[in-house]
């Protein structure tokens, strides 16, 4: 690239660190760079010289930036009279702000022509401009630099040059800017406030979407330090200083971390809600709210099998703890006050106030002070049931009026008027102090879906019809097989080719295949019919298995009713008398028609289940 020869007579060959200082004293002179050397001082203060042919080592960014403390250059120049060199082009140097990239603007005059030393003169002008601006020459040159010069020369030779061009010369190493630390939150976070503050505003989304176990909550992204660079003057370029905030995240034992080189990730160690209590973040399994409404909290939805507790503390009897339109779903829900037109689903449900007539409640275990809405439960304790509906396995009620109850076991301490009570196994009523009550046992009341029940009845009938039809087809095939098996065996043994015999053999074999398929279908249908018949027999037998026990009746027109729907529909009724001597009522099978059997006493084993105490379920 270098090692140019002296060109001019009477010129001087001089070594200089800065030829332009010489020109300040010899203003009538110009110079050409014949060669140069690059002197580097390492970080260990070792000095190494590199010739102009050994500069490729500086293309290594790590070496150029990190291994060298200081870079200097010394030049062998030819000093000659200024008038001996007249160029018909000029070059203008430009660089970016930190001098890490150089471009050259080449401008040729109108009479520019190619000549033998054009390439050398152009390279000289580029590097002399760089030297004048104190750039290192020959270092980290771009491959395109010489290609661009060759392009200009080719255009000159063909007289097609535009006489103006911009091309890149060299690139240093830009500093790599660092990145400040940051905290990324993936989940909504609310402050848990003191209940004495009254009504609290909660984010709707956070309560509708609890945190799953091992779910990512937030991350602290560690700062990334920048890397120094070096410009083409040999000056170190430093990245901008970072404005780090530090890791301000504080957690408790319910949040676990995973620390890597790049970040610290925070995960929930259990199912629940992400909260900030004081300065600490935590996963909590208990929400204590003043009330729940669409405006303040939105719906609360969590997996009812995960042990999340929701306590709603507003016990103002003129207000609602759960307001209209809200859904609350949690393992344990404790409501101090009233429930408006809302839906609640839980394993344990306790309501200290009253429920709206259009409320819908679903629980495994439920306690309600005053219930007017709809409830499905495994076991339900209700102090006052007013025009409400309860469907459960076991129901314990203090007082009811205008209620509808369907359950396996029902205990009512005090029945007022207009109740419809439908037991499947046991009903015990201590006192009837009202009129027009109906105590009815019927398959229609114990099935969860009447449509499904009647569909099963129709299906059972169809199944038995199909079984009868297949049975007839099997008998037909069997009779044919049995009748002709000896003939077929004989014809096969003698290898008869008689068409009549062959046709009989074919029909016989087809009958065997048909009988096998019919038998397989028959077995499947019989098994299905057995399961369905067992299910229906249990429902049909409800009227005969239920026991109604009433200690005392003080009212009028209180009706006991048993309904049988199979094999034919029969309804049997008994109207209780005031102070009726009979305490136990159940249906008894007779040869012709069933009858209501009445007894003045009943065994204690029929009522042991009534000793169930709600304190065993609710603290």
C-alpha positions as CSV (number, residue, x, y, z in Angstrom):
1,X,0.0,0.0,0.0
2,X,2.8,2.4,0.9
3,X,6.6,2.4,0.5
4,X,6.2,5.0,-2.4
5,X,9.4,6.1,-4.2
6,X,10.7,9.6,-4.2
7,X,9.5,11.4,-7.3
8,X,11.1,14.9,-7.5
9,X,14.7,16.0,-8.1
10,X,16.3,18.0,-5.4
11,X,13.7,16.8,-2.8
12,X,14.5,16.0,0.8
13,X,13.7,12.7,2.5
14,X,12.8,13.5,6.2
15,X,11.3,11.6,9.1
16,X,8.7,13.6,10.9
17,X,6.0,13.1,13.5
18,X,4.0,15.9,12.1
19,X,4.9,17.1,8.5
20,X,2.5,20.0,8.8
21,X,4.7,21.6,11.5
22,X,7.6,21.6,9.0
23,X,5.4,23.3,6.4
24,X,4.7,26.1,8.8
25,X,8.4,27.0,8.6
26,X,8.8,26.2,4.9
27,X,5.7,27.6,3.3
28,X,6.9,27.1,-0.2
29,X,7.2,23.4,0.3
30,X,4.8,20.5,-0.1
31,X,5.3,16.8,0.9
32,X,4.5,13.3,-0.1
33,X,4.2,10.4,2.4
34,X,6.7,7.7,1.4
35,X,6.2,5.4,4.3
36,X,5.3,5.4,8.0
37,X,5.4,3.3,11.1
38,X,3.0,3.0,13.9
39,X,4.2,2.9,17.5
40,X,1.9,1.4,20.2
41,X,2.3,1.4,23.9
42,X,0.5,-1.5,25.5
43,X,-1.4,-1.5,28.8
44,X,1.7,-3.1,30.3
45,X,3.8,-0.2,28.9
46,X,5.5,-2.4,26.3
47,X,6.3,-0.6,23.1
48,X,5.7,-2.3,19.7
49,X,6.3,-0.9,16.2
50,X,4.3,-1.8,13.2
51,X,5.3,-1.2,9.6
52,X,2.8,0.1,7.0
53,X,2.4,-3.5,5.9
54,X,1.5,-4.8,9.3
55,X,-1.6,-2.8,10.0
56,X,-4.2,-5.6,9.6
57,X,-3.8,-6.3,13.4
58,X,-5.7,-3.1,14.1
59,X,-8.8,-4.5,12.4
60,X,-9.3,-6.6,15.6
61,X,-11.7,-4.5,17.7
62,X,-10.5,-6.0,20.9
63,X,-6.9,-5.3,20.2
64,X,-7.5,-1.8,18.8
65,X,-9.7,-0.8,21.8
66,X,-8.5,-2.8,24.8
67,X,-4.9,-3.8,24.3
68,X,-3.3,-0.5,23.5
69,X,-2.8,2.5,25.8
70,X,-1.3,4.9,23.2
71,X,-0.9,5.0,19.4
72,X,1.6,7.3,17.6
73,X,2.8,7.4,14.0
74,X,6.1,8.6,12.4
75,X,6.3,9.4,8.7
76,X,9.0,9.3,6.0
77,X,8.2,12.1,3.7
78,X,9.5,13.6,0.5
79,X,9.7,17.4,0.9
80,X,9.7,19.2,-2.5
81,X,8.9,22.7,-3.9
82,X,5.2,23.4,-3.9
83,X,5.1,24.4,-7.6
84,X,6.2,20.9,-8.7
85,X,2.7,19.4,-7.9
86,X,-0.4,20.8,-9.4
87,X,-3.6,18.7,-9.0
88,X,-6.8,19.1,-11.0
89,X,-8.9,17.6,-8.2
90,X,-9.4,18.2,-4.5
91,X,-10.6,16.0,-1.5
92,X,-12.6,17.2,1.4
93,X,-12.5,15.2,4.7
94,X,-15.7,14.7,6.8
95,X,-16.3,12.7,9.9
96,X,-18.9,12.0,12.5
97,X,-19.1,13.7,15.8
98,X,-16.7,11.5,17.7
99,X,-14.3,11.0,14.8
100,X,-14.9,7.2,14.6
101,X,-15.9,7.3,10.9
102,X,-14.3,9.2,8.0
103,X,-15.6,10.0,4.5
104,X,-14.0,11.8,1.6
105,X,-15.7,14.1,-0.9
106,X,-13.8,13.8,-4.2
107,X,-14.3,16.7,-6.6
108,X,-12.5,16.9,-10.0
109,X,-12.2,20.0,-12.2
110,X,-13.8,20.1,-15.6
111,X,-10.5,19.4,-17.4
112,X,-9.8,16.4,-15.1
113,X,-8.1,13.6,-17.1
114,X,-6.5,10.4,-16.1
115,X,-2.7,10.3,-15.8
116,X,-0.2,7.6,-14.7
117,X,0.3,8.9,-11.1
118,X,-3.4,9.7,-10.5
119,X,-4.1,6.9,-8.1
120,X,-1.0,7.6,-6.0
121,X,-1.8,11.3,-5.9
122,X,-5.4,10.6,-4.8
123,X,-4.3,8.3,-2.0
124,X,-1.7,10.8,-1.0
125,X,-4.3,13.6,-0.8
126,X,-6.7,11.5,1.3
127,X,-4.0,10.5,3.8
128,X,-2.5,14.0,3.9
129,X,-6.0,15.4,4.8
130,X,-6.3,12.8,7.5
131,X,-2.8,13.6,8.8
132,X,-3.6,17.3,8.9
133,X,-6.7,16.6,11.1
134,X,-4.5,14.3,13.3
135,X,-6.1,11.1,12.2
136,X,-4.2,7.8,12.2
137,X,-3.5,6.8,8.6
138,X,-3.6,3.4,7.1
139,X,-5.4,2.0,10.1
140,X,-8.8,0.2,9.9
141,X,-9.3,1.2,6.3
142,X,-12.5,-0.1,4.7
143,X,-12.2,-2.6,1.9
144,X,-14.4,-0.4,-0.2
145,X,-11.9,2.5,0.0
146,X,-9.6,1.2,-2.7
147,X,-12.5,-0.2,-4.7
148,X,-14.0,3.3,-4.8
149,X,-10.7,4.8,-6.0
150,X,-10.5,2.1,-8.7
151,X,-14.1,3.0,-9.8
152,X,-13.1,6.7,-10.2
153,X,-10.1,5.7,-12.3
154,X,-12.1,3.4,-14.5
155,X,-14.6,6.2,-15.1
156,X,-11.8,8.6,-15.9
157,X,-10.3,6.2,-18.4
158,X,-13.7,5.9,-20.1
159,X,-14.3,9.6,-19.7
160,X,-17.6,8.8,-17.9
161,X,-16.8,10.2,-14.4
162,X,-19.2,12.6,-12.8
163,X,-16.0,14.3,-11.4
164,X,-17.7,14.1,-7.9
165,X,-18.0,11.2,-5.5
166,X,-18.3,10.5,-1.8
167,X,-16.7,7.3,-0.4
168,X,-15.9,5.9,3.0
169,X,-12.3,5.7,4.2
170,X,-12.1,4.1,7.6
171,X,-14.1,3.2,10.7
172,X,-13.0,3.1,14.3
173,X,-14.9,1.4,17.1
174,X,-18.0,3.1,18.4
175,X,-18.6,2.8,22.2
176,X,-21.4,0.4,23.0
177,X,-23.9,2.2,25.1
178,X,-25.0,0.4,28.2
179,X,-28.5,-0.2,29.5
180,X,-29.8,1.0,32.8
181,X,-31.4,-1.5,35.1
182,X,-35.2,-1.8,35.2
183,X,-38.0,-3.6,36.9
184,X,-40.7,-5.2,34.7
185,X,-44.0,-6.0,36.4
186,X,-46.0,-8.8,34.7
187,X,-48.9,-8.7,37.2
188,X,-51.1,-6.0,38.7
189,X,-50.1,-5.0,42.2
190,X,-52.3,-3.3,44.8
191,X,-51.5,-1.9,48.2
192,X,-53.3,-3.7,51.1
193,X,-54.7,-0.8,53.1
194,X,-56.1,-0.6,56.6
195,X,-59.7,-1.5,56.8
196,X,-60.3,1.5,59.0
197,X,-59.9,3.6,55.9
198,X,-63.4,2.5,54.8
199,X,-64.1,1.8,51.2
200,X,-61.1,0.7,49.2
201,X,-60.6,0.9,45.5
202,X,-59.2,-2.3,44.0
203,X,-58.0,-3.1,40.5
204,X,-60.6,-5.2,38.7
205,X,-58.2,-7.3,36.7
206,X,-56.1,-8.3,39.6
207,X,-59.1,-9.9,41.4
208,X,-60.5,-11.6,38.3
209,X,-57.1,-13.3,37.6
210,X,-55.3,-14.7,40.6
211,X,-51.7,-15.7,40.4
212,X,-50.9,-19.3,39.6
213,X,-48.2,-21.2,41.5
214,X,-44.8,-20.7,39.8
215,X,-46.2,-17.9,37.7
216,X,-43.7,-15.1,36.8
217,X,-44.5,-11.9,38.7
218,X,-41.8,-9.4,37.9
219,X,-38.2,-9.2,36.9
220,X,-35.2,-7.1,37.9
221,X,-33.2,-6.6,34.7
222,X,-29.6,-6.0,35.8
223,X,-27.7,-3.1,34.3
224,X,-25.6,-3.8,31.2
225,X,-22.4,-1.9,31.4
226,X,-21.3,-0.1,28.2
227,X,-18.1,-0.8,26.4
228,X,-15.5,1.7,25.4
229,X,-14.6,2.4,21.8
230,X,-11.7,4.2,20.0
231,X,-11.9,6.7,17.3
232,X,-9.5,7.1,14.3
233,X,-7.4,9.6,16.2
234,X,-6.6,6.9,18.7
235,X,-8.7,8.5,21.4
236,X,-10.7,6.3,23.8
237,X,-14.5,6.8,23.5
238,X,-16.4,6.2,26.7
239,X,-20.1,5.2,26.8
240,X,-22.6,7.5,28.4
241,X,-22.9,7.0,32.2
242,X,-25.9,4.9,33.3
243,X,-28.6,6.2,35.6
244,X,-29.3,3.0,37.7
245,X,-32.0,2.8,40.2
246,X,-30.9,-0.4,41.9
247,X,-33.1,-3.3,42.8
248,X,-35.8,-2.0,45.1
249,X,-37.9,-5.2,45.2
250,X,-38.5,-6.6,48.6
251,X,-40.3,-9.9,49.0
252,X,-41.3,-12.4,51.6
253,X,-41.2,-16.2,51.7
254,X,-44.2,-16.5,49.4
255,X,-42.2,-15.3,46.5
256,X,-39.1,-17.2,45.2
257,X,-36.3,-16.0,42.9
258,X,-34.2,-17.2,40.1
259,X,-30.9,-15.3,39.7
260,X,-29.0,-15.3,36.4
261,X,-26.3,-13.1,35.0
262,X,-28.8,-11.0,33.2
263,X,-31.7,-10.7,35.6
264,X,-33.5,-11.8,38.8
265,X,-36.9,-13.4,38.1
266,X,-39.5,-13.5,40.8
267,X,-42.1,-16.3,40.9
268,X,-45.1,-17.1,43.1
269,X,-44.5,-20.0,45.5
270,X,-48.2,-20.5,45.9
271,X,-51.6,-19.7,44.4
272,X,-53.1,-16.4,45.4
273,X,-53.1,-12.7,44.9
274,X,-50.0,-10.4,44.5
275,X,-50.0,-7.6,47.1
276,X,-47.6,-5.0,48.4
277,X,-47.8,-4.9,52.2
278,X,-45.8,-2.0,53.4
279,X,-42.6,-2.3,51.3
280,X,-42.8,-6.0,50.8
281,X,-44.4,-7.9,47.9
282,X,-46.2,-11.1,48.8
283,X,-48.6,-13.7,47.6
284,X,-51.6,-13.7,49.9
285,X,-54.3,-16.3,50.2
286,X,-56.8,-14.1,52.1
287,X,-58.6,-11.0,50.8
288,X,-60.3,-8.7,53.4
289,X,-62.5,-6.2,51.6
290,X,-65.1,-3.7,52.8
291,X,-67.4,-4.6,49.9
292,X,-67.4,-5.9,46.4
293,X,-68.8,-4.1,43.5
294,X,-68.3,-3.7,39.7
295,X,-67.1,-0.1,40.3
296,X,-64.6,-0.8,42.9
297,X,-63.3,-4.3,42.7
298,X,-65.0,-6.1,39.8
299,X,-65.6,-9.8,40.1
300,X,-63.4,-11.9,42.3
301,X,-62.6,-15.2,40.5
302,X,-60.2,-17.8,41.8
303,X,-60.0,-21.6,41.6
304,X,-62.5,-22.8,44.3
305,X,-60.2,-25.8,44.9
306,X,-57.3,-23.6,45.9
307,X,-57.5,-22.4,49.5
308,X,-58.2,-18.8,48.9
309,X,-60.3,-16.9,51.5
310,X,-62.4,-13.8,50.8
311,X,-63.8,-11.9,53.7
312,X,-66.2,-9.0,53.1
313,X,-66.7,-7.0,56.2
314,X,-69.5,-4.5,55.5
315,X,-72.2,-5.5,57.9
316,X,-74.5,-2.5,57.4
317,X,-78.0,-4.0,57.1
318,X,-79.1,-1.2,54.9
319,X,-76.2,-1.8,52.4
320,X,-74.8,-4.7,50.5
321,X,-71.5,-6.5,51.1
322,X,-71.7,-7.8,47.5
323,X,-73.4,-5.5,45.1
324,X,-75.4,-6.3,42.0
325,X,-73.7,-7.8,38.9
326,X,-70.7,-9.2,40.7
327,X,-69.4,-12.8,40.7
328,X,-67.3,-14.1,43.6
329,X,-65.5,-17.4,43.3
330,X,-63.2,-18.6,46.0
331,X,-62.6,-21.6,48.3
332,X,-63.8,-19.9,51.4
333,X,-66.1,-16.9,51.2
334,X,-67.2,-15.1,54.4
335,X,-69.7,-12.3,54.0
336,X,-70.6,-10.2,57.0
337,X,-73.6,-8.5,55.4
338,X,-76.0,-8.7,52.5
339,X,-75.8,-10.1,49.0
340,X,-77.5,-8.3,46.1
341,X,-78.3,-9.7,42.6
342,X,-74.9,-11.5,42.5
343,X,-73.4,-14.9,42.0
344,X,-71.1,-16.6,44.6
345,X,-69.4,-20.0,44.2
346,X,-67.2,-21.6,46.9
347,X,-66.4,-24.6,48.9
348,X,-67.3,-22.8,52.2
349,X,-69.8,-20.0,52.1
350,X,-71.0,-18.0,55.1
351,X,-73.4,-15.1,54.8
352,X,-74.3,-13.1,57.9
353,X,-76.9,-11.0,56.3
354,X,-79.6,-11.6,53.7
355,X,-79.6,-12.6,50.1
356,X,-81.5,-11.0,47.2
357,X,-84.3,-13.1,45.6
358,X,-82.3,-13.1,42.3
359,X,-79.0,-14.1,43.9
360,X,-77.4,-17.4,42.8
361,X,-75.2,-19.3,45.3
362,X,-73.2,-22.5,44.8
363,X,-71.2,-24.1,47.7
364,X,-70.2,-27.3,49.1
365,X,-70.9,-26.1,52.6
366,X,-73.1,-23.1,53.2
367,X,-74.4,-21.0,56.1
368,X,-76.9,-18.2,55.5
369,X,-78.7,-16.0,58.0
370,X,-81.6,-15.1,55.7
371,X,-81.9,-16.6,52.3
372,X,-84.3,-15.4,49.6
373,X,-82.4,-16.4,46.4
374,X,-81.2,-19.7,44.9
375,X,-78.7,-22.0,46.5
376,X,-77.1,-25.3,45.5
377,X,-75.0,-27.0,48.1
378,X,-73.8,-30.3,49.6
379,X,-74.9,-29.2,53.1
380,X,-76.7,-26.0,53.9
381,X,-77.5,-24.3,57.2
382,X,-80.1,-21.6,57.0
383,X,-81.6,-19.6,59.9
384,X,-84.4,-18.0,57.8
385,X,-85.5,-19.2,54.4
386,X,-87.9,-16.7,52.9
387,X,-89.3,-17.5,49.4
388,X,-85.9,-18.9,48.5
389,X,-84.8,-22.1,46.8
390,X,-82.4,-24.7,48.1
391,X,-81.1,-27.8,46.3
392,X,-78.7,-29.9,48.4
393,X,-77.9,-33.2,49.9
394,X,-78.5,-32.1,53.5
395,X,-80.5,-29.0,54.6
396,X,-80.7,-27.8,58.2
397,X,-83.3,-24.9,58.5
398,X,-84.4,-23.0,61.5
399,X,-87.5,-21.3,59.9
400,X,-88.9,-21.3,56.4
401,X,-91.7,-19.6,54.6
402,X,-92.7,-19.8,51.0
403,X,-89.6,-21.8,50.3
404,X,-88.7,-24.6,47.9
405,X,-86.4,-27.3,49.1
406,X,-85.1,-30.3,47.3
407,X,-82.6,-32.5,49.2
408,X,-81.8,-36.0,50.3
409,X,-82.2,-35.0,54.0
410,X,-84.1,-32.1,55.2
411,X,-84.6,-30.8,58.8
412,X,-86.9,-27.9,59.5
413,X,-87.3,-26.6,63.0
414,X,-90.2,-24.3,62.3
415,X,-92.2,-24.4,59.0
416,X,-94.5,-21.4,58.4
417,X,-96.8,-21.2,55.4
418,X,-96.6,-21.9,51.6
419,X,-93.5,-24.1,51.6
420,X,-92.8,-26.8,49.0
421,X,-90.5,-29.4,50.5
422,X,-89.3,-32.4,48.5
423,X,-87.1,-35.0,50.4
424,X,-85.5,-37.9,48.7
425,X,-84.6,-39.9,51.9
426,X,-85.6,-38.1,55.1
427,X,-87.7,-35.1,56.1
428,X,-88.0,-34.0,59.8
429,X,-90.2,-31.1,60.7
430,X,-90.4,-30.1,64.4
431,X,-93.3,-27.7,64.1
432,X,-95.7,-26.6,61.5
433,X,-97.0,-23.2,62.5
434,X,-98.5,-22.2,59.2
435,X,-100.9,-23.3,56.4
436,X,-100.8,-24.6,52.8
437,X,-97.5,-26.4,53.1
438,X,-96.7,-29.3,50.7
439,X,-94.4,-32.2,51.7
440,X,-94.0,-34.1,48.5
441,X,-92.0,-37.1,47.5
442,X,-91.7,-37.7,43.7
443,X,-89.1,-38.8,41.2
444,X,-89.7,-35.5,39.4
445,X,-88.3,-33.6,42.4
446,X,-85.1,-35.6,43.0
447,X,-83.6,-35.7,39.5
448,X,-81.3,-32.8,38.7
449,X,-82.7,-32.4,35.2
450,X,-86.3,-33.5,34.5
451,X,-85.7,-33.4,30.7
452,X,-82.8,-35.8,31.1
453,X,-84.9,-38.1,33.3
454,X,-87.7,-38.3,30.7
455,X,-85.2,-38.8,27.9
456,X,-83.7,-41.7,29.9
457,X,-87.2,-43.2,30.2
458,X,-87.8,-43.0,26.4
459,X,-84.3,-44.3,25.8
460,X,-84.8,-47.3,28.1
461,X,-88.0,-48.1,26.2
462,X,-86.3,-47.9,22.9
463,X,-83.4,-50.0,24.1
464,X,-85.7,-52.8,25.2
465,X,-87.5,-52.7,21.9
466,X,-84.2,-53.0,20.1
467,X,-83.1,-55.8,22.3
468,X,-86.4,-57.7,21.5
469,X,-86.0,-57.0,17.8
470,X,-82.4,-58.3,17.8
471,X,-83.4,-61.3,19.9
472,X,-86.0,-62.2,17.2
473,X,-83.3,-61.8,14.4
474,X,-80.9,-63.9,16.4
475,X,-83.5,-66.6,16.8
476,X,-84.2,-66.6,13.1
477,X,-80.5,-67.0,12.3
478,X,-80.0,-69.6,14.9
479,X,-83.0,-71.7,13.7
480,X,-81.6,-71.6,10.2
481,X,-78.1,-72.6,11.4
482,X,-79.4,-75.4,13.6
483,X,-81.7,-76.8,10.9
484,X,-79.0,-76.9,8.1
485,X,-75.7,-77.5,9.9
486,X,-75.7,-81.3,9.2
487,X,-76.5,-80.9,5.5
488,X,-73.8,-78.2,5.2
489,X,-71.2,-80.4,6.8
490,X,-72.1,-83.3,4.6
491,X,-71.9,-81.2,1.4
492,X,-68.6,-79.9,2.4
493,X,-67.2,-83.4,3.2
494,X,-68.1,-84.7,-0.3
495,X,-67.0,-81.5,-2.0
496,X,-70.3,-81.2,-3.7
497,X,-70.4,-78.9,-6.8
498,X,-74.1,-78.9,-7.0
499,X,-75.3,-75.2,-7.3
500,X,-78.1,-75.8,-4.9
501,X,-75.7,-77.3,-2.4
502,X,-73.2,-74.5,-2.9
503,X,-76.0,-71.8,-2.4
504,X,-77.0,-73.5,0.9
505,X,-73.4,-73.5,2.1
506,X,-73.1,-69.8,1.3
507,X,-76.3,-68.9,3.1
508,X,-75.2,-70.9,6.1
509,X,-71.9,-69.1,6.4
510,X,-73.6,-65.7,5.9
511,X,-76.0,-66.7,8.7
512,X,-73.1,-67.5,11.0
513,X,-71.5,-64.1,10.4
514,X,-74.9,-62.3,10.8
515,X,-75.5,-64.2,14.1
516,X,-72.1,-63.2,15.5
517,X,-72.7,-59.5,14.7
518,X,-76.2,-59.6,16.2
519,X,-74.9,-61.2,19.3
520,X,-72.2,-58.5,19.8
521,X,-74.8,-55.8,19.4
522,X,-77.1,-57.7,21.8
523,X,-74.4,-57.8,24.5
524,X,-73.7,-54.1,24.2
525,X,-77.4,-53.1,24.3
526,X,-78.0,-55.4,27.3
527,X,-75.1,-53.8,29.3
528,X,-76.3,-50.3,28.4
529,X,-79.9,-51.1,29.3
530,X,-78.8,-52.6,32.6
531,X,-77.0,-49.4,33.6
532,X,-79.9,-47.3,32.5
533,X,-82.5,-49.5,34.3
534,X,-80.5,-49.4,37.5
535,X,-80.5,-45.6,37.3
536,X,-84.2,-45.4,36.6
537,X,-85.1,-48.0,39.3
538,X,-83.4,-45.9,41.9
539,X,-85.5,-42.9,40.8
540,X,-88.7,-45.0,40.6
541,X,-88.1,-46.3,44.1
542,X,-87.8,-42.8,45.7
543,X,-91.4,-42.7,46.7
544,X,-91.0,-46.0,48.5
545,X,-87.7,-45.2,50.2
546,X,-88.5,-41.7,51.6
547,X,-89.5,-41.1,55.2
548,X,-91.5,-38.0,56.3
549,X,-91.5,-37.2,60.0
550,X,-93.5,-34.4,61.5
551,X,-93.6,-33.9,65.3
552,X,-96.3,-31.3,65.5
553,X,-98.8,-29.6,63.2
554,X,-100.6,-26.5,64.3
555,X,-101.7,-25.3,60.8
556,X,-104.3,-26.1,58.2
557,X,-104.3,-27.6,54.8
558,X,-100.8,-29.0,55.1
559,X,-100.4,-31.8,52.6
560,X,-98.2,-34.9,52.5
561,X,-98.0,-36.4,49.0
562,X,-96.3,-39.4,47.4
563,X,-96.1,-39.9,43.7
564,X,-95.3,-43.1,41.9
565,X,-94.5,-42.9,38.1
566,X,-93.7,-46.5,37.3
567,X,-95.1,-48.9,36.2
568,X,-98.0,-46.5,36.1
569,X,-98.5,-43.0,37.5
570,X,-100.2,-42.9,41.0
571,X,-100.4,-40.0,43.4
572,X,-101.3,-40.6,47.1
573,X,-102.2,-37.7,49.5
574,X,-102.7,-37.2,53.1
575,X,-103.8,-33.9,54.8
576,X,-102.3,-33.5,58.3
577,X,-104.7,-32.8,61.1
578,X,-104.0,-30.4,63.9
579,X,-102.0,-32.2,66.5
580,X,-102.1,-35.3,64.2
581,X,-101.2,-38.4,66.2
582,X,-99.2,-39.8,63.3
583,X,-95.6,-38.8,63.2
584,X,-94.1,-41.0,60.5
585,X,-95.3,-41.3,56.9
586,X,-93.9,-43.5,54.2
587,X,-95.2,-45.4,51.2
588,X,-95.8,-49.1,51.4
589,X,-96.1,-51.6,48.6
590,X,-99.3,-53.8,48.4
591,X,-100.4,-56.5,46.0
592,X,-102.4,-54.1,44.0
593,X,-101.8,-50.4,44.8
594,X,-99.3,-48.8,47.2
595,X,-100.7,-47.0,50.3
596,X,-99.4,-44.3,52.7
597,X,-98.3,-46.1,55.9
598,X,-98.7,-43.9,59.0
599,X,-97.0,-44.5,62.4
600,X,-97.2,-42.7,65.7
601,X,-93.4,-43.0,66.4
602,X,-90.2,-43.4,64.4
603,X,-86.8,-44.8,65.4
604,X,-83.9,-42.5,66.4
605,X,-81.8,-43.9,63.6
606,X,-84.0,-41.9,61.2
607,X,-83.0,-38.6,62.7
608,X,-79.3,-39.0,63.9
609,X,-78.1,-36.9,60.9
610,X,-80.1,-33.9,62.3
611,X,-77.4,-33.5,65.0
612,X,-75.1,-32.1,62.4
613,X,-73.8,-28.8,63.8
614,X,-72.8,-25.8,61.6
615,X,-70.0,-25.0,64.0
616,X,-68.3,-28.1,62.8
617,X,-68.1,-26.5,59.3
618,X,-67.8,-22.7,60.1
619,X,-65.7,-21.2,62.9
